Amino acid sequence: MQLTPQDALSGVVRSLVDTPLGPIQFRSAGAGPQVTHVLLHGIGSASASWAYQLGAAVGRQDVRVLAWDAPGYGRSSHLPMAEPHAQDYAERLWAWLDALYVTQPVVLAGHSLGALMAASAARLQPARVSRLLLLALTSMAIGAWAQTWPERPIKLVVPFAPGGGTDLIARTLAVEMAKDLGQSVFVENKPGAGTLIGTDLVAKSTPDGYTLVVASIAHSVNPSLMEKMPYSTDKDFAPVAMIVRSPNVLVVRADSPYKSLKDIMVAAKASPNKLSYASQGNGSTAHLTAELFKQKTGARLVHVPYKGDAPAVADLLAGHVNVMFGNVAQASAHLRSGKLKVLAVTSAKRIPSMPQTPALQEIVPGVVAVAWFALVAPPKTPMAIAQRLSGLIGDILRTPEMVRRFAEVGAEPVGNTPEEMAQWMKEDTERWRQVIKNGGVTID
């Protein structure tokens, strides 16, 4: 019989509360069998998520599951078993419980360093502790819960209107995810406020793996462009995996006098502020890529922002602007028809669909700018679920069909790990923060 998440988690909590498990036990004389609180602590950022899942699963009104991590006692810090560290740790723990009006004996549960912390606290105030155990069992229960996920449909939130590039990627991925997971995966568009509306919805969703957002480079640039945001991009999300990344392309009209990237650089330096470039709007990837180019070369170009790709490309084709750092997918149709000519790509190296086109950084080192799209979960989503999703996405993206479909529009499937995605987002945010600051970029 398949173990359900409710069975696994409820069983763990009931075992904690009702039976004297574990190699180390502390029992107060007057505690009796009644325990009102289970405290998970000293186990890092996962503790709050574990507490949430355990509390929801056990369904008992007389037992409350709490989560606590003592500041200053991370995994790399000293063990608090030795005085005076144990005393300090215990005092913080009991003060925190007192503030929550927790007066009944509690079960202290942790593993590795967390178990040693719990032992220190219990040793110093044994009358307040009903039971202590080295909790490998909770880890096993969470793993079992992740293995049974998903049990209902999954929602992918797209913080853009239907029909755009992000929406297309999300719908393509949703179809393939549903095949593998055996559950419906549907897309819900929540556009507005520069992606803030849809992204904030996911940041505040239950961290159970059923509500995810397809994030983009806006996730990296918004913190530097917006004075106030309803969430923190580095604290309020759990990265899962990058889906694809796609470079911009420097394009001109087919009959443009500028035949190469060097022609653009020479003209921009010879006649400052004469050449103009189009973008999809202030703060867009085209705008920021051009700013990076200007900062690396000293070229002076005039920015002409539009409301989206379509009007920007239309004016480029009409000759009202000279150049554009456009998205390769959006420009590909005009490149095939011969109406536009590509001078460079902004990826780190040449792309398979345009092997004769140089990467911009071959001539101007450091000018690398890619649009990216990733699956991101709410904060405190169990790592077991994030890793399962990451592995699934990687498997999907490595299929020949998906590689072919994305390559046709100049996009590269990625499918990295949650840790790699988190590092990418951190570095990308800092990269664009510097460009935005140095260029005085605003969205007004």
N, C-alpha and C positions, 0 to 999 in steps of 0.2 A: 504493500500500500504506500502511495506517495505521501511523504511528510509535508503537510501544509505549513506556511509560515506561522499561522496562529498556533498550531500544535507545538511547533518547535519553540517559539518564544514563550508561550504560556507555560509550557513544561519547565523551561528554565526558571522562570520567576517563581512558579509554585514550588519548585525544588529548593530554591533559595530561601523561600519564606517558611516552608513547612517541614523541611528535613535538615538534620545536621550534617551537611556534606563538607568535604574538603579536608586537607591534611592539618589545617590550623583552625581551631575554633575558640571563640571567646563567648561565654554565656553569662549574663548577669543573674544573680540569685532570684530576683523577682520578676524576670522578664516573661517567664512562661512561654507558651507556644505562639503568642500573638506578636507579630512584627508588623509595623505600620509603614516602614520605608525600606526600599532597597536603594543603596547609593552606589552608583558606578563612578569611580573616580581614579585620577592618576593615569588615564589611558589615552591621553591626547585628544585630538580634535574629533575622534570618532565617538567619544563618550556621549555627547548630547544626542547624536543620531541613534545610538544604541538605546539610550534611555527612552527616546520617543517611541521606537519600535517596540520595545519591551512593554512600556506602559500601555500602548494601544492594544497590544495583543493579549495581555493577561486579563483585561476586562474586570478587574476587581476594584471596587470602590474603597476597600479598606487598606489597599497597598498603593503607595505612591512611589514612582521610580524617579530618582533625581540624578543629575550629572554634575560633577564638579572637578575642576583642575586647579590646583594651587599655583598661583603665579610664582615663577622662579624655580619651579621643580620640574623642568622639562627632562626629556630622555637623556640629555647630555650632562645634566647637573649631578651634583653629589647625591649619594644615597642618603635619605633622611633617617636611617636607622640609628645613626650616631648622634648623641647630644652635642650641641643644643638644637640641631636641625629637626630632630623628631619632635621636640617640644614646640618649636615654632610652627611646624606643619600641623600638628594636632590642634594647637590653639586656633589657627586659621580655620581649620575644618569645623571645629565645634562652634566657633563664633558664627560661621556661615549657617550652620544648622539652627542655631539659636535665633538668628534673624528670620528664619523661615518658620519659627515656632515648632520646630521638630524636637519634641521632648521624649518621645518613646524610643526604646532601643532600635537600632538600625542594623541591617545587614551591610557590611562593607565588602565590596567586590572589586577586584582589579586583577591585572596580570602583570608579570615582569616587575618593572619598577613600581607600578601602581599597587601591586600586592605588598611590597615592602613598605610603601607609604601607609597603606591601610594597617599593616601590622604595627607600625610606630604609633599611629593614632589610637589603636585599640589597646596597646600596652599601657598607654598613659591615662586612658579613661575607660577601663574595662567595663564599668557599670553601664556605660551607654551603648555597648556593643552586644548584639545578640549572636552574631555569627560572622565569621570571616573565612573566605576561601579563595584559593588561587583560581581565578576564573578563566580557565580555558573553555569551559562549557558555553559561555556566552558567545565567544568567537565562533564556536561550532554552530550555534543556533542561528547566528546572523548569516553564516555561510549557507545553511540549509534554507533559510528564508530567501536568499538571493537565487538559489538554484530553482525555486518554484516560481520566481518572478519571470514573466508577467502573468497575471491572472485576469487582466482586463485590458481594454484598449489603451494605447499610449498616444499622447498628444504632443506634436511637434509645433511649437509656436514660432511663427515667422513674423518678425517685427517690421515687415514691409507689406505693401499692397500686393495682391495677387498678380501674377504675370511677369514679375521681375526675375533676375538671376537667382536670388536667394530662394524665392518661392519654387522655382524650377528644380533647384538642387534638393530642396526639402522633399518635394513630391516624388522625385526620382528615388531618393533614399527610403522614403516611407514605404513604397511598394516592395522594395527588396527586404526591408526589415520585417515586414509583416509575413513574408514567406518563411523566414527563418524562425521567427518567434512564435508563430501560431496564434497571434493576436492582431487585431486591427491596429494600424498606425495611421493616424489622420493628422492633417495639417490645419492649423487655425491661424489665420492672418490677423495680426494685431498691430497695424501701422500707427505711426504718429510720434511726434516729439523727438525726431531723430533716433528712432528705435527704442526710446526710453519706455514707452507704454508697454509694449510686448515683453521687453526684457525684464522690466520690474515685476510684471505678473509672474514670471517664472522664478525670480529671486525670492518671492514671498510664497511660493507654492510648497506643498508638503514634499519633503525630500524622500520620496518613495520610488522614484524611477518612472513615474507615469506622466510627468509634465517636464518637457525639455524645450530648450530654445536653440534655434539655428542662429548662432552669433556670427558676426562678420567683423571686418576691420573697424567698424564703428565702435565696437567694444574697446578697441585700443585707443582711439582718438577722442572719444567723447569726454573722458576725464580731463583732457587738456583744453577742450573747446567750450565746455559748459561750466558755468559758475556753480550751479547747484544740480546735484543728481540724487535720485531717490534711493540709490544703492551704491555700494562700493564694488567696482569691477574686480578687485583682487581679493575681497573677503566674502562676498555674498554669492559666490558661484562655485560649482565643482566642475572643472573642465573634464570632458569625456574624451573627445578625439577630434582632430581636424579632418574634415571631409575632403575638401579640395582647396588648392590655391591656384591663383591665376594672375599672370603679370599684366601690367598695362603695356600698351604699345604707343610709341611716338609716331603719329601719322600726319600726313599732309595730303593735299589734293594731288591727283595723279599728274596734273600739269604744273605743279609747283616748281619754282626755280630752285628749291632746296632739294638736292638729290641725296644728301647724306646727313648724318648727325653733325659731322664737322662743318658742313655748310651752315647749319642752324647756329652753331656756336660762334662761328666767324661773324655771321650777320648780326647776331645779338650783341656782340662786343663792339662791332664797328658802329652800329646805330642803336644805342641803348634806348629801350622803351619804344622801339618801332615795331618789333614783332609782337603779335598778340597770340595768346593761347586760350582755348576754350576749356571749360570744365563743366561737370554736372552740377556745380554749385559750390559755395564757400564751404571749406572743410571736407570736400569730397576727395576720393582717392586721386583723381586727376589733378586737383588743385594742390594736394600735398606732395604728389610726385613731382610736379613742376617746381614747387618751392624747394624740394630737396635738390633738384637739378640746378636751380639758380644758386643755392648755397654752396654747392660743390664746384661750380664752374665760374661763378661771378657774373654770369649772363643776366641781363635785365630784360625781362619780358613783361608785357601787360596782360593781366588776368581779366578774362571776360567770363563771368559765371553765368550759367543757365540753370533752369529748373529741370534737370534730368539729362539723360544721354541724347534723346531724340532731337531736341532743339539745338543742342551743342553740335552734333554731327551735321545737322541740316545747314547750320551757318558755316561750318567748315567746308562743306561741299559747295556752298554758294560763294565762297571766297571772302566772307566777312571777317574771318579770323584766319591766321596763318597755320597754326599747328594745334595738336591736341594730344594729351596723354590719355588715350581712350582705353576702355576695357577691351581685351582681345576678343571676347565673345561678341560684344556689341559691334566691333569694327569688322569682324570677319566677313560678313555678307558684302560689305562695300569693298573689301580687299579682293574678294573673289570676282566681283563684277568689274574690277579695274578702276573704280572711281576714286579710291584712296590708295596711297602708297605708304608702306611701313618703313621707317628708318631705323628703329631699334626696339628691343623689348626690354622691360625693366626687371626681368628675373635675374637670378644670380648667374645663369648660364643660358645659352641658346635653347629654344624649345623645339621638340621634334616636329611640330607642325610648321615651323618656319626656320629650317636649318640654315638658310642663307642669310638670315637677319641677325645682325650682331646684338649681343647683350650690351646694354648701355654702359655697364660698368667695365666692359673691355676698353672703353675709351675714357670714361669718367669713373674711376674706382669709387666704390661706396654708394653709388646710386642704384639701389635695389629696392623695389617697391612692389609688393604683391597683394592683391585682394585675397582674403582667405575666408573660409566658411567652416564653422565647427559646431559640434553638438556640445551643449553645455547644460548642466543640471543645477538644481537648487543647492544651496549650501547644505552640508552635512548629509548629502546623499551617501549611503553606504558604499565604501570603496569596492565591495564585491560586485555591486550592480554597475558601477562606472566601468570597472574592468571588463565585465561581461559585454556591456555595450561597445566598449572600445574594440574588443576582439571581434565582435560581430561586424562592426563597420569596416575594420581592416579586411576581413574575409570578403565582404561585399565589394569593396573597392579594388581588390586584387583580381576580380574576375575579368577575363578578356573583354567581355561586353562593356563593362563599366569603364575600363581603361580606354577602349575605343571611343565610347560616347563622349567622354570628357576631353580626350585628345582632339577631337574634331573642333572643339571650341577653345583650344589652347589651354585647357585646365589640367592640372596634375592631381590625380587622386593621392591622398596621403595615408590616412588611417593610422595615426600615431597613438601613443599611450596617454593616459590622463596626466602622468607626470611630465611627459614631453610637451603636451598641450599647454599645461600650466606655465612651463618655462618659456614657451613661445609667446604666450600672451603677455607675460611679464616683460620680456625683451622688446616686443613690438610696441607696447605702451610707452616704454622709455624712449625708444627710437623716435616715435612720432611726437612725443612730448618735447624733445629737443628741437625738432624741425618746426613745430608750431610756435615754440617760444622764440626761436631765432628769427623766424619770418614774421612774427607779429600777426599770425593768422587768427582770424575771428570768423564766426558764423553769421555776423550781422550783415 
